[in-house]
Amino acid sequence: MFKTIEYLKSLAAPATAILLLGTLLILEQRHFDRNSALLLALIASIAVAEVLPVAALGLAALTLVLQSFAVLPSVALSGVLSYAAVPVVIFFAVIGWKSRARWIPPAAAVLFAGVTTISWFTDQTWINFIFGNQIYGREVLRILMYAFLIFGAFVALNLAPWAAGLAVNNASRSRRAQLAAELRLRETATELAIEQERNRISGELHDVLAHSLTVIVAQAEGIRFIHRTEPESVKEASAVIAESARTALIETRRLIEGFATDRTNEPANRVEDLAALADRLSSSGMPVQIATTGSPRDLTVAQHLTVYRLVQESLTNAFKHADRAKGARLGLAWTASSLEVSVRSSLLRSPVPYQEEVRSTGRGIAGMQARAAAAGGWVETLRSEEIFEVMAFLPLTRADGQRGSAATTAPLPVLTGARL
């Protein structure tokens, strides 16, 4: 569409030249003879003015100068309407002007006015006809006054299309600048959306795989030491490895399918799945105790996934960095309008603080804080000499103040406080 408009725009000057030529030939009943030389030269200047503005102005200037030296027919023979082509030449030359010497078009307009005035006053028949009496032979001052009036009229006539051409160019440049800015804005928005989606996918894949791979690594390392002395434990550990790998594969597939279909209405993980999550960690050497207070509320799909991911990340970090033998405690405190989640673990005697280890991955505390903030909540950490605790708060109401409907969410079972 844009190329079509540009193509049609390039035809404006030739089309105007043809239209003006036909109009003047009809109005003055002219033919293609010597008396039409001035008109034809100016029409040719119009035709090439936008593409070759310098050549067009030069041809027009040469034509007017030749007439002033009587090389071309006089004004009376050439026809006064032929001079209507001069402002048109200036207009299209200004539109097509690319040179930095922007003073040339207005200077040419003044030059054309001066040369045209000379041509008019060298044609005594024509100038006497214009003023209705014999002006030659009168005082020089009056002749100069008449010449100044004619010159001023032509200057105004020629500078008007120059100003109009500048206005068209400015409007065109403003429009191009606006289109370029809009294009850059769309490109920036697209790049931002891609980057946000890349970060979201990276975060989701981290949350999905980090836990399962951590459990798999822990179980596999344990098998090396007990495969001869405790074959039953090996069988149990192998089952945990298989289940963790299967869970990671299913969650990854759901994640990818959800991205391909702009997500689904069913959450891949729900709050009630935290029991299975805790069970896998418990079987891998870190007992997890779940304590629930209050009555569970209905959650939206996003809230289900947010709670699960926060707990998953917190427990996985505790499994990797805390004292596994002392286990971890998961607390879920339900109120009428919120859910408070806490994960408490015991610190190892390590030269590297637990909180710094978690943050060193680039996805730990900061990632959880970002996820909670997206759901309208917050995540904070509390560290003492022996305890590290992650606390999260999530409001359970939507932006409109209404709870999630039962059509998309279901009441949650109460998780018992038994050690899993």
N, C-alpha and C positions, 0 to 999 in steps of 0.2 A: 504493500500500500504506500509506504513512504517512498519507495523508488518510483512508483507511478506518479506521485505528486511532484517529485523532483523532475521527472521527465516532462510532464505537462508544463511545469514552470519554465523549463528551458525553451519551450515553444512559444512562450508569451511574446517575446520580442519579434520573431519572424511573423507571427500571426498578426500582431499590431501593425507591422510594416505593410503587409499585404492589404489589410483592411483600410489603412490610411491612404495607400496608393489608389485603391479602387474608388474610395470616396472622393479624393481630390480630382481624379481624372473625370469622374462624372460631374462634380460640381463646376469645374472650370472647362469642361468639354475639351479636354486635352487629348493629344495623341503622343505616341512615342517618337518625338522628333527632337530637334536641337533645343527648342524652347522648354522642353521638359527635362533638360539635363540636370538642372539644379534640384528639381524634385526627385529624380531617380537617384542622384548621388546621396541625398539626405535619407531617402527610403532605404538605400543599401546600408547606410550608417546605422539606422535603427535595427535592421535585421541582425547585425553582428555586434550590437552594442553590449549586450549582456555577456557574450562569450569573449569578445575582443574589445573591451571598453577603450583602451588606449588607441587602437586602430580606428575605432568608430569616431572618437573625438577628433583624431587627426584628419580623417577623411572629411568630416563636416567642416573643420576649420579650413582645410584646403579648398573645399568647394566655395565657401563664402568669400575667401580671399580672392579666388579666381574671378568671382563675379564683381568684386570691388575694383578689380583691374580690367574689367570689361572683356575678359576672356570668355566668360559665359554670358548668356543673354541678360539684359537688364531686368530690373524688378517688374516693370510693366509687362515685359514679354514672359518672364518666368512665372508670374502670378504671385500675389501676396500670400495666398493660402499655403504656398510651399513652405513658408517660414514656420508654419505650425509643426513641421517635423523636427525643428531644432530642439524645443523643450523635451520632446519624446526621446530624442537621442541622449540628452543629458540624463533623463530619468533612468533609462535602462543601463547607461554607462555607470551611474552611481551604484545601482543594484549589483552589477557584476564587478565592481572595482575591488581588486585584491591588493593593490600596491599600498605601501605605507604612506606614500606621498598623497595624502587625502586633500591637499590644497589644489591639486590639478583640476578636478571637476569644477569647483566654483570659479577658479581662474579662467577655465575654458568658457564658462557661462558668460562671464564679463567680456571676454575676448569676442565671443560670438556677437554679443550686443554691440560692441564697438564696430566690428567689421560690417555688420548688418546696417548700422547707422550710416557708415560711409557709403555703402552701396545705395542706400535710399537717397542720400543727398547728392550723389554723382549722377543720378537719373533725374534730370531737371523736369522732365514731363511728369514723372510720377510724383515728385515732391510738391510741384505746383498743384497737381490734382488733389493731393492730400490736404493741403492747407487752403485750397480754393482761391489762391491769388499768386501773383508773381513775387517770390521771396528773394530771388537773386537781384542784385542791384541795390538792395536796401542796406541799411547799416549792418555792420558785422555783428554787433552785439545782439541784434534781433535774430540773425541767422544762428548764432551760437546758442541762443536761448531755445530756438526750435530744435536744434541738434541735441541739446541736453535733454529736452523733453522726450525725444524719440529714444535716445540712449537709455534714459532712466526707465522708460516703459519696457524696453527689451531686457534690461538687467533684471527687473522684477519678474518678467515673464520667464526668463531662463533660470533664475535662482529658485523660483517656486518648485519646479520639478526636482531640483537638486535637494532641497529640504525634504520633499516628499520621499525621494529615494533614500535619504538618510533615515527617515522615520521607518520606512519598510525594512531596511537593513537592521536597525536596532530592534525592531519587533521580531524579526527573524532570528537574530542572535539570542534574544531573550528566550524565545521559544526553544531554540536548540539547547541553550543552557539548561532550561527547565527539563527538557526531555532527558538530557544527559544526567542531570541531578536525580531525576526519577529513576533512571536506569541504574545509576550507582546505588541508590537507596534500595531498589529491588534486589540488586546483587548482594549488597551488604546484608539485607534481611534474609536472603537465601543462605548466605554463608553462615550467618548467625544461627539460623534454624538448623543447618546441617551440623554445626559445631555443638549446639545444644543437644541434638539428637545423638550425636556421637558420644558426648559425655554421658547422656542418659543410658545409652546402650552399654557403654563401658562400665558404668556404675552397677547396672542390673546384672551384667555378666559377672562382675566381681562378687556381688552378693550371692549370686546363684552358685558359683563355682568355688569360691574361697572356703565356704563351710564344708562342702562335700569333699574337696581335695584334702583339706586339713584332717578330716576324719579318716579318709583313706590312707593317708601317709602315716598317721598314728597307728592304725590297725596293722598296716603292712610292716612297720618297724617292730611292733610287738610280736608278730608271727615269727620273726627271725630268732627270737629268744625262747619261744615256748613251743615251737612246732614239734620238738622231740619229747618233751616232758609232759606237755598238756595238749594232747591231740584234740580233745573236746573243745578247748578254748580256741584252737586254731579254726575249727569248724565254725564256731560262733563268730570269730573275727572275720572269717571269709564271708559269712553271710552279711555282716555289717558293711564290709567293703562293697559287696555286690549291691546291697540296698542303697548305699550312698551313691554309687556310680549310676545306678538306675534312676535314682531321684534327680541327680544332676542332669542326666540326659533328658528326662521328662521335662524338668523345669526349663532347660535351655531350649528344647523344642517348643514349648509353650511360649517362651519369650520371643523367639524368632517368628513364630506364627502370629503372635500378637502384634509385633511390629509390622508384619506384612499386611495385616488386615486392620491396621489402626487400632489395635488392642481389642480385647473382648470384654464382654460384660461380666464374665465369671472370673474371679480372682484365681491365679495360679496357686496361691498360698493363702490360708485363712488362719485366724487366731487359734482355732482349735488344733491346727497342725503343729503348734508349739510343743505339744506333748511328745510327738514323734521326734521332733528336733532335739528336745532334751534327752530322749531315750537314746538316740544315736551317740550323743556326747557322753552320756553316762556309761554306755557300753564300751566307749573308747578310753575310759579312765578318768573322766571328770564328772562326778555325780552332780546332777542338777536338781535342785528342789524348786517346785513351783508353789507359790502361795497366792491365792486369789481372795480378794475382799470385795464386797459389794455385788450387785447383780449385773451380769454382762448385758450390754446394750446392743442394738442393731448397728452395724457398720456398713459403710459403702465399700465398693470394690477397692478404691484407692486406700481407704483407711485399713482394711484387712491387710493389704500388701505392705503398707507403711509399718504397721505394728510388727508384722512377721519379720520384715527386713531389719528393723531396729534391733529386735531380740536376736535374730540370727547373727548379725554383725557383732553385737556385744558378746554373745556366748562364744563365737569363734575367736574373737580377740582374747577372751579370758582363757580359752583352751590353749592358745598359742603362747600367751605371755604370762598367765597367772600360775598359781600353785594348783595343779590339777588334783592333787590328792585331797585338798581341802574342799574341792568342789565349788559350785556357784549357786547363788540363790536368785530366782526370777520371781519378781513380785508384780502382780496385776491388781491395781486398785481402781475399781469402777465407781463412778459417781453418775448422777443424773445427766451430766452434760460433758463428762470428760473421762479419759483413761490415763492413769499414771502408771508408767512402766519403770521398773528398776531392776538392774542386773548387778549383783554384788559378788566380787571374787576376792581371793586373798593374794597379796603381792608376794612375789619371789624376792629373795635377797639378791638383787641384781644391780650392778653398777649403772645400768641404763634404766631410768625410771620407766615404769609400765606405760604411763601416758605418752611419753616420748616415743616408745616403741610402736604404740598404736598409731600415732600420728605419722610416723616415718613411712608408712605404706602409702600415704597420700589419699587413702580412702576411708580411714577409720573414723575418728570423732568428727572431723570436718564433713565427711560424707553423710554421717548420720544426722548432723545438725542441718545440713541442706535438705535432706529428705523430710525431716520433721517440720522444717520451716515451710516446705511446699504444701504440707497438710495443715498449716496454721498453728503448729505447735513449736516446741523447743526441746533441745537436748543439752544437758549439763553433766559435768563429771565432778565427782567428789573423791579426793584422795587423802588418805591418812597414812600412818607409818605401815600399816598392815593390810588395809582395805582399799580397794578401788571400786567405785560404784558409778554406773551410768544411769542417769535418771532422765526420763522423757515424759513430756506432757502433750497430750493430743486432745483437742476439743472434738466432741462427737456430734456437733451440729454443723449443718451446711451454711453456706454464705447467706442463704435466705432465712436462716433461723429454724429450718425444719429438719427433723431427723431423717435419716435414710429410710426410704419406704420398704415395706416388707416384700415388695415385688422383686427387688434387686438384692436384698440382704436377708439374713435369717438370724433368729435369736441364737446366741452362742451358749454352748454348754459350760458349766462351771468346772474349771480345772481344779483337781484336788491338790492338796498341799503335801501329798506323799512324796517321798524321795523316789525318783524314777531310776 
